[in-house]
Amino acid sequence: MDINKLIDIEYRHGAHNYTALDVVIERGEGVWLYDVTGKKYLDCLSAYSAVSQGHCHPRLVKVLTEQAQQLTLTSRAFRNNRYPYFLQKLHEVTGYDMALPMNSGAEAVETAIKVVRKWAYVKKGVPRNQAEIIVAGGNFHGRTITIISFSSEPQYKDLFGPHTPGFKIVPYGDVQAIKEAITPHTAGVMIEPIQGEGGVIMPPNGYLRQVREVCTQHNVLFIADEIQVGLGRTGKLFACDHEGVRPDVMILGKALSGGFYPVSAALADEAIMGVIEPGDHGSTFGGNPLGSAVATEALNIIMEEGLVENAAVMGQYFQERLAEIPSPHLKEVRGRGLLIGVEVNDQAGGARRFCEALRDEGILCKDTHETVIRFAPPLTIDQETIDWAIPRITQVLNLN
């Protein structure tokens, strides 16, 4: 079946909620993807950082296959033998006492919100149903009704109301605005350490540390959404590690399962997560044996195969090479590790056309916020592959 036929079927029978690049992928291996015609592409999106370990990592294929032949799902109505090891590995890697696993990143964000609100009522003494959570403008935490309620992007909100109350939006990177927004009803401050979907927006130096200090001072929980930037993407295990900050609640997803299976989690110490009681929250698939086995091995791969260190070294190299590109369209190169945003000038005609041209050159990227090309390859990428890509990126960035 040809590409156009497949695209036509998708268009006719699938909701039009994405404007995907017209490439139909059939196979993946490491940092490379192959379409249905056999053409090879360098994956510079990693499924929004979910495939940090590389496509079809052999260790994950093995674990997934073996577990799928034994047991896939019991629900949490019964215990299974893989879930405890997943929790233990999360504790070893993150240091948090407890985790509440879910499936998608948005579910984990919703979970964190529920945990923080209940903590505010039973531990802080906030009056029932009056807890507030402060968030940053330009945020992207997901697309559920509650999450879009505190988005500052009109398209995510328009025509989807009524919206969920209980949130205050302040400018990203502005600690003073957080201070001024805090009231006796404030339960938490939820921040992305780097705004990935927002355009790879970097906070000012010291911002996360200052947010941590403000939250501690006011007995407010600091919630870090590390779904896209965590687990090595930025060259540290967690993006908050760049400032030596430990959030009260951490949200993980995407690379937590290496792109093999939806696994996410909200993590906190017992003093916070301990407020959750049987029946407060749950998921049929959350903590299932198949997801638990895959996520445990995904974490093992990150820790044992040096992916965090490689992201730091290759990320710096990639950013330096991108910044050297002579192009009238290039406005700025920014990011950390292997989360890199290349912003083009307003006069360049938008980032989409460059992503389409890169596709034709065998490099798959995704535009975000109209003027930013995001480069986020698997954390297994090497210098030789980056050197292969740079001339092609240079050529595309010099299109008329």
C-alpha positions in Angstrom: 0.0 0.0 0.0 1.5 3.4 -1.0 2.0 6.4 1.3 -0.8 8.5 -0.1 -3.3 5.7 0.3 -2.4 5.3 4.0 -2.5 9.0 4.6 -6.0 9.1 2.9 -7.3 6.4 5.1 -6.0 8.1 8.2 -7.6 11.4 7.1 -11.0 9.9 6.4 -11.3 7.7 9.5 -9.2 9.5 12.2 -10.0 12.6 14.0 -8.0 15.6 12.7 -6.2 16.4 16.0 -2.7 16.4 14.6 -1.0 18.0 11.6 1.6 15.3 11.1 4.4 15.5 8.6 3.5 13.3 5.6 5.8 10.4 6.3 4.5 7.0 7.2 6.9 5.1 9.5 7.1 1.3 9.4 10.2 0.4 11.4 12.7 1.8 13.8 16.1 0.9 15.1 18.2 3.0 17.5 18.2 6.6 16.3 16.9 5.6 12.8 13.4 5.3 11.4 12.3 3.7 8.1 9.1 4.6 6.1 7.0 2.1 4.1 9.1 2.7 1.1 12.3 1.8 3.0 13.7 5.4 3.1 15.8 6.0 6.2 15.4 9.0 8.6 17.3 10.3 11.6 14.7 10.6 14.4 15.2 14.0 16.0 11.9 14.0 18.0 12.1 10.6 19.9 8.3 10.6 20.2 8.5 13.8 22.3 11.4 12.3 24.3 9.6 9.0 25.0 12.1 7.0 23.0 15.2 8.1 24.8 16.7 4.6 24.9 16.4 4.3 21.1 13.8 2.5 19.0 13.3 -1.1 19.7 16.1 -1.4 22.2 16.9 -5.2 22.3 16.7 -5.3 26.1 13.2 -3.8 26.1 12.1 -6.1 23.3 13.2 -9.1 25.3 11.5 -8.0 28.5 8.3 -7.0 26.8 8.1 -10.3 24.9 8.9 -12.5 27.9 6.4 -10.7 30.2 3.7 -10.6 27.5 3.9 -14.4 27.4 3.5 -14.7 31.2 1.1 -12.1 32.4 0.0 -8.7 31.1 -2.8 -7.4 33.4 -4.4 -8.2 36.7 -5.7 -4.8 37.7 -4.7 -3.5 41.1 -7.5 -5.6 42.6 -4.8 -8.3 42.9 -1.0 -8.0 43.5 1.5 -9.0 40.8 5.1 -10.0 41.0 6.5 -7.2 38.8 5.0 -4.1 40.3 7.0 -4.2 43.6 10.3 -4.3 41.6 9.2 -1.3 39.6 8.5 0.6 42.7 11.8 -0.4 44.2 13.6 0.7 41.1 11.8 4.1 41.1 12.9 4.6 44.7 16.5 3.7 43.9 16.7 6.0 41.0 14.7 9.0 42.3 15.1 8.8 46.1 11.4 9.3 46.7 9.6 7.1 49.2 6.5 6.3 47.2 5.1 6.4 43.7 1.6 6.3 42.2 1.9 4.8 38.7 -0.5 5.7 35.9 -0.3 5.4 32.1 -0.1 8.7 30.2 1.7 11.8 31.3 -1.5 13.7 31.6 -2.8 11.1 34.0 0.3 11.5 36.2 -0.2 15.3 36.2 -3.9 14.8 37.3 -2.6 12.4 40.0 -0.1 15.0 41.3 -2.9 17.6 41.4 -5.1 15.3 43.5 -2.3 14.3 45.8 -1.3 18.0 46.4 -4.9 19.1 47.0 -5.6 16.4 49.5 -2.3 17.1 51.3 -3.4 20.8 51.5 -6.7 19.8 53.2 -5.5 17.1 55.6 -2.0 18.4 56.4 -1.8 22.1 55.8 -5.4 22.9 56.9 -6.6 24.6 53.7 -10.4 24.9 53.8 -12.1 22.2 51.8 -12.4 22.8 48.1 -10.4 26.1 48.2 -6.9 24.8 47.4 -5.0 26.7 44.7 -2.1 25.6 42.6 0.2 28.1 40.9 1.3 27.3 37.3 3.4 29.1 34.7 2.2 30.8 31.5 3.3 28.9 28.4 3.0 25.6 30.2 2.1 22.3 28.6 1.1 19.6 31.1 -1.4 17.7 28.9 -4.8 18.1 27.4 -7.4 16.8 29.9 -10.2 19.2 30.9 -8.5 20.0 34.2 -5.1 20.5 32.6 -6.3 22.8 29.8 -8.1 24.8 32.4 -4.7 26.2 33.5 -3.2 26.5 30.0 -2.4 29.9 28.6 -2.8 28.6 25.0 -6.2 29.7 23.6 -6.6 26.8 21.2 -6.3 24.3 24.0 -9.1 26.0 26.0 -11.5 27.6 23.6 -14.8 25.7 23.1 -13.8 23.1 25.7 -15.2 24.9 28.8 -16.5 25.1 31.5 -13.0 24.9 33.0 -11.8 23.6 36.3 -11.1 26.3 38.9 -8.3 26.3 41.5 -5.3 27.5 39.4 -3.4 30.8 39.1 -1.2 31.4 36.1 2.0 33.6 36.5 4.7 34.3 34.0 7.3 31.6 33.5 10.7 32.5 35.1 9.2 35.2 37.4 9.8 34.2 41.0 8.4 37.5 42.3 5.1 36.7 40.6 4.9 33.4 42.4 5.6 35.1 45.7 2.8 37.6 45.0 0.3 34.8 44.0 0.8 32.8 47.1 -2.1 32.9 49.6 -3.0 30.8 52.7 -4.9 28.6 50.2 -1.9 27.9 48.0 -1.2 24.1 48.0 1.5 23.9 45.3 3.5 25.5 42.5 3.8 23.3 39.4 6.6 24.1 37.0 8.3 22.5 34.0 12.0 22.9 34.6 12.3 23.6 30.8 9.2 24.3 28.8 9.6 21.8 26.0 6.3 22.0 24.1 6.3 25.8 24.8 9.3 26.2 22.5 12.3 24.9 24.5 12.0 27.9 26.8 14.9 28.0 29.4 14.2 29.6 32.8 16.6 32.2 34.2 19.6 30.8 36.1 18.7 30.1 39.6 14.9 30.1 39.0 14.2 26.6 40.1 16.3 27.1 43.3 14.4 30.2 44.1 11.1 28.5 43.5 12.2 25.8 45.8 13.1 28.4 48.5 9.8 30.2 48.2 7.8 27.0 48.4 9.7 25.9 51.5 9.2 29.3 53.1 5.5 29.3 52.6 4.8 25.6 53.3 3.8 25.1 49.6 4.6 22.0 47.6 7.0 22.3 44.7 5.8 20.1 41.8 8.2 19.5 38.9 6.8 18.1 35.7 9.8 16.2 34.4 7.7 14.1 31.9 9.6 15.4 28.8 12.8 16.7 30.4 13.5 14.0 33.0 15.4 10.7 32.9 18.5 12.0 31.2 17.2 14.2 28.4 19.0 17.4 29.6 22.3 15.8 30.5 21.4 15.3 34.1 19.1 12.5 35.4 16.5 15.2 36.1 16.3 18.7 34.8 16.0 20.0 38.4 19.4 18.5 39.1 21.0 21.3 37.2 20.3 23.6 40.1 20.5 20.9 42.8 16.8 21.2 43.5 14.6 18.4 44.9 10.9 18.9 44.3 8.3 17.7 46.8 6.4 16.0 44.0 8.0 14.8 40.7 6.0 13.7 37.7 7.5 11.2 35.2 6.4 9.6 32.0 7.5 9.2 28.3 11.0 7.7 28.6 10.0 5.9 31.7 9.0 3.0 29.4 11.3 3.7 26.5 8.4 4.1 24.1 7.2 0.5 24.5 4.2 1.0 26.7 2.4 3.9 28.4 3.8 4.2 31.9 3.9 7.3 34.1 4.1 8.1 37.7 3.7 10.8 40.4 6.4 10.5 43.1 6.7 12.0 46.6 7.8 11.1 50.1 5.5 9.3 52.5 4.6 12.5 54.3 2.9 13.7 51.1 1.9 10.5 49.2 0.8 8.9 52.4 -2.4 11.0 52.3 -3.7 8.7 49.5 -6.0 6.0 50.8 -7.6 3.0 49.1 -10.3 4.2 46.7 -8.9 7.8 46.4 -7.4 7.2 43.0 -6.6 4.4 40.6 -6.3 3.0 37.1 -7.1 -0.4 35.6 -3.8 -0.5 33.8 -1.6 1.6 36.2 1.1 -0.6 37.8 0.2 -3.6 35.6 2.9 -6.3 35.3 3.7 -5.7 31.6 4.2 -2.0 32.1 6.1 -2.5 35.3 8.5 -5.0 33.7 9.2 -2.7 30.8 9.6 0.5 32.9 12.0 -1.3 35.3 14.2 -2.3 32.4 13.9 1.1 30.8 15.3 2.7 33.9 18.0 0.0 34.1 19.1 0.9 30.5 19.3 4.6 31.3 21.4 4.0 34.4 23.6 1.2 33.1 24.3 2.3 29.5 25.5 5.8 30.2 22.7 7.6 28.5 22.6 10.6 30.9 26.3 11.2 30.3 26.0 10.7 26.6 23.2 13.3 26.5 25.4 15.8 28.2 28.3 15.3 25.9 26.4 14.9 22.6 24.0 17.6 23.6 26.7 20.2 24.0 28.3 19.1 20.8 25.1 19.2 18.8 24.2 22.6 20.1 27.6 24.0 19.3 27.5 22.7 15.8 24.0 24.1 15.3 25.0 27.5 16.6 27.9 27.6 14.1 25.5 27.3 11.1 25.6 30.4 8.9 22.0 31.2 8.1 20.0 34.3 7.7 17.0 32.5 9.2 18.7 31.4 12.4 17.7 33.5 15.4 18.8 31.4 18.4 19.9 27.9 19.5 19.0 27.0 23.0 18.4 24.0 25.3 20.1 21.6 27.6 21.5 18.2 26.7 19.6 16.7 23.9 16.6 18.9 24.2 17.4 21.7 21.7 15.3 24.4 20.2 16.4 26.2 17.0 14.4 29.4 16.6 14.0 30.9 13.2 13.3 34.6 12.5 9.8 35.8 12.1 10.5 36.6 8.5 11.6 33.0 7.8 8.1 31.8 7.0 7.7 29.6 10.1 9.5 26.5 11.3 7.1 24.1 9.6 8.6 24.5 6.1 12.1 23.7 7.5 10.8 20.6 9.2 9.2 19.5 5.8 12.5 20.2 4.1 14.5 18.3 6.7 12.2 15.3 6.2 13.1 15.3 2.5 16.8 15.3 3.6 16.2 12.3 5.9 15.8 14.1 9.3 12.6 14.1 11.2 11.9 17.1 13.5 8.8 18.8 14.7 8.0 22.5 14.8 6.6 24.0 17.9 5.1 27.4 18.6 5.4 28.3 14.9 9.1 29.5 14.9 10.9 26.8 16.8 12.4 23.5 15.4 12.9 21.0 18.2 15.9 18.6 18.0 15.5 15.8 20.5 17.1 12.6 19.2 17.4 9.4 21.3 20.0 9.7 24.0 22.0 7.0 22.2 23.1 9.3 19.3 26.8 9.5 18.6 29.1 12.2 17.1 29.3 10.5 13.7 25.5 10.7 13.3 25.5 14.4 14.4 28.2 15.1 11.9 26.1 13.4 9.2 23.1 15.6 10.1 24.8 19.0 10.3 25.4 19.6 6.6 21.8 18.6 5.8 20.5 21.0 8.5 22.8 23.7 7.2 21.4 23.3 3.7 17.8 23.4 4.9 18.4 26.5 7.1 19.7 28.3 4.0 16.6 27.8 1.9 15.1 30.9 0.4 
